Amino acid sequence: MTNTVAKHHTIGKQPRYSTIESWLGGIIFTFVIALAGFGLSKLPGLDRVGQLACAILIAVVYRQIWGYPERLRTGVQFSAKRLLRLAIILFGLKLNIHVVLHQGLGLLVRDVGTIVFSIFLTTFLAKLFKADSSLSLLLGIGTGVCGAAAIAAVSPILQAKDEDTAMGAGIIALVGTIFATAYTILRPFIPLTALQYGIWSGVSLHEIAHVALAGAPAGPNALAIALLAKLGRVFLLVPLSFILMYWMKRRGNRESDSDTKIEFPWFLIGFMIMSLFGSYVLGHAITISASILNGVSFFTSFILTMAMIGLGLNVSLKNLRTKALRPLLAMSITSILLSVITYFTM
């Protein structure tokens, strides 16, 4: 019996690492992979895929070859959780509320339709295809709102697995890039004015980067209206998040006798504060140069990439093959129909 007990304690014993070493080392680890993803995204062909998708790919490959970096877990988890929330807060600077409310109210109606259509059709197709419901919902929200940033924002509310969040962000970045590239190829051949093309891009494409990629070739006016349409969808992220909180609470109450505790998304309050600051303070500060704002935007994208690397290290390729294909199909069909319907309503 003594040997059995000793063996049990040996098996259950976990290696201990210095907290500082694990924390700092994990942050540096995600930073280095994010840097590698940034470099990879500069290569021809991969420049359209983007830093986020390249970095997640590196993280997933690392996990399959060398396993999860347990020695660095504290820092990796810090990147995945804390830096993720910081990125969402700073992402608020991209939203000019003043412009949306005064110039984009008409587009908001289209934006609401895009979000409702994307979420409901993706989840409907997911049930039809017997796809994973959690990942499919994340993809529907990412398609309707603002891509990886929306997925990252709602994941804590939906209590999604880290693996689902990372897979959702990677899929949305890749599919959105394909669609944005297709838009630029189709632009010379479709009978839309520059402004109509800009609205089409802003209402139907996945991320701000995809809208910028597709809208820029049509000229500055088309790009401006495209970004305005997209910002309306970003603006709707906040009310959508509170609707999802209410839905999760109701679902939890139906499934159990006790109330389900949903973490309040305090980072969304930060998101709104930064949106107001960017709209009404920075927007009127002539001393703030464009280079500084571009630097903040790059920093935001970079730490979001670091966060997604922390989540991407939880992805198993086996699960990716068996779990992601059907949600990917549902999301792709939704994206195609969204593009077609939006085009014919121009």
Summary of the structure (lengths in Angstrom):
residues: 346
radius of gyration: 21.1
end to end distance: 77.3
largest distance: 81.8
contacts: 1228
relative contact order: 0.17
helix: 82%
strand: 0%
